[in-house]
Amino acid sequence: MLVKWMRCAVVDRPGFARAQRKWAGLLGEPGFRGQGGGWSRSRRGVVHLFAFWESRAFYDSFMARSHDRLHASQVGTYKDPQVRLFDYRFDVKTGFTPVFTDADLLRVAHCRVRPDRVEHYTLMQEKVWNPAMAGSPGMLRGVFAQANTGDEFLILSMWDSNAEYGKYRVERVERLALRAQTGADITHVDGDVIDLEPSWTV
């Protein structure tokens, strides 16, 4: 499965929102699995969107055929787009599906890892971070994905409420980071919390 992450700064909020709803046209595309996103809590006017495709081949076909038509009405409503593609590695929790309808917020972490520590980092994600997140009552599902550069990773988790996410963050993150030796693995980490916009879910 391919994961597409797009981040941009919106300059015409009503226009962007109207155009975003037109992406419902993705539903007829071969290989499309789901899309959702919303507004950053920490960066005013910033939007994050996540799309899921069965494979890179299906995604490339869509980009060549239909993307520009769906995107046309959104041109000029945002600036500074950043798009990254990642390959699914494993679930955070179990049974990941790209469904957004039962979630209230998303948490995204984007990490760059020292090349000689990629194997350790991946193992710690699987053995330390994943069980802790899966044990948090409000965490619905998530995905761990890797860019083709090899040293860049995306962790996306879906939560049913801000209160539950807050409990996990306060109680566990520092202790888990020490146990997983995260500081020795990661050269850069960027993250955000996103309030889902239900009307953008496809």
N, C-alpha and C positions, 0 to 999 in steps of 0.2 A: 504494500500500500504506500502511496505517495502522499506526503503532507505538504501543503503549500501554506506559507505564512506571509501575509501582507500587512505591513504597517504603514500608515500615512497620516498626514496632518490635514484635517478637513478645513476648507476655507468657506464653503457654502453648505452649512449644516442641513437646511431643508432640502436643497437640491441633491446632496449626497444621499440622504436618507431615501428620497423618492427613487433615485436611480438604483440604490442598493436592492430595493424590492424587485426590480426587474431581473435580478439574477435568478429568480425562480425558473427562468428559462433553462437553467442547468439541469433540471429534472429529466429532460429528454436526452441528455448526453450519454453516450456509451461510456461505461467505466466510472461515472460520477457516483460518489458515495454519500456526500453531505457537505454542507458549508454553514458556518455560523460565526458570530463575532459580536463586537460591541465597542463601547467607549472605555478608554483608559481611565483609571481612577486617579493616577498620579500626574498625568500629562494632559492638560486641557486641550481639547480638540483633536486628540490622537485616537485613531481607530485601529483595532487589530481584527483581522479576518483570517479564518482557517478553513481551507478546503481539502477534501480527501478524495483521492482517486485510486482506482484499483491498481494502476501501474503508470509508469512514466510514459509508456507508449500511448495510452488513452489520453493522458493529459496533453502530450505534444500534439495529438490529433485535434483535440479541442482548440488548442491555441492557434493552430493553423487554419481552422475552419470557422469557428463560431465566436471566439473571444471578442474580436473587435466590434462585432454587431451588438453584443450584450453590454460592452463597456462604453459604447458611444455616448450614451446619455450622461455618463459620469465624468466625462472629460471636463476639466476646469473647475470641478467641485473640491479638489484636493491637491496637495503638493507633497513633495519629498517622499514618493513611494519607495518602500524597501520590500523586495520580494525575495524569499528564500525557499528552497525546496529541500525536503528531508525524506529519507526512506525509513519506514516503520521498522523498528527493531523488536520491541515487545510492549506488552500492556503494562500500565501502572494500575494495579488491581487486576481483575480478570474480566475477560469477555468484552474488550473494548469494541464499541461501535460508534461511528461519528454522528451521534444523536445529541442535540442540544436542548430539546424541548423541556426536559425536566431539571435543567441546571439554572442557577441564578447568577453564578459568576464563574469566570475562568481564571486560572493562574498559569502564566507562561514563564518559563525560565529558558534562557538562551545561553549556553555555555561553550567557551572555547577551552580545550583541554590540551595539556602538554602531550606531544605525539608519543613520547615514551610512557605516558600514564593512561593512555586511552583504554587499555585492557583493564587496568585496575579501576578506573572511573566507572566503566560499564558494569563491572562486577559489583561495585559498591552500590550502584543504582539499583541493581537487581536484588542484592542481599540485605541492604540497610535501608535505603530510602523507600523503596517500593512497599515493603511490609509495613513501615511506619505510616505511610500515606493510606495504604489499603485498610489499616486499622482505625482510621479516623472516620467516625460515623457519617460525617457530611460529605466525604469524598466519593463521588459517584463512579468515575472512571477516568482513565488517562492513558497517554501514549508517550513512549520514549522513542525518539527518532534521531537519525544520524545523517548529516550532510555528506555528499560524495567527496568532500575534502578530507573526511576521516576524523578531523579533530574538532568538529562543530556539532553540537547536540541541541535538541529541542525537547523539553519536557512540558507537556500540556496536561493540566488536570482540570476536571469539571467538578464544581461544588454546588450543593443544594442550598447553601445559605452562607451569608457573610459571617454569621456567628460561629458556625462550625469551622470555617476556614481560619478564623481568628484564634480559636482554641488550639488548632494544630500548630499554627505559626508560633504562638507564644510559648507553648509547652515544650516543643520538640526540636525546633530547627537547630539551635546552637549545639545541643547535645549530639544530635545526629551528625552534624558537620565534623565534630571532633572524632567521632567513631569512624566515619567514612574517610577521614584524612582528606577532606575536600580541598583544603588549602594547598595541598601538595599536588593535586591533580589539575586544578583549574587556573588558567591564566586570566580569564575574563568571564564575568557573569553579568547578565542583564535580565531583568525580570519586570513583570507588570501584573497587576490585577485588573480584570476587565469585567465591567457590568454588561451582561448579555443584552442585546437588543433583539427581542423575539421576532420582530417583523423581518429581520434579515436572515433568519434561519431557513435553509433550503434542504 
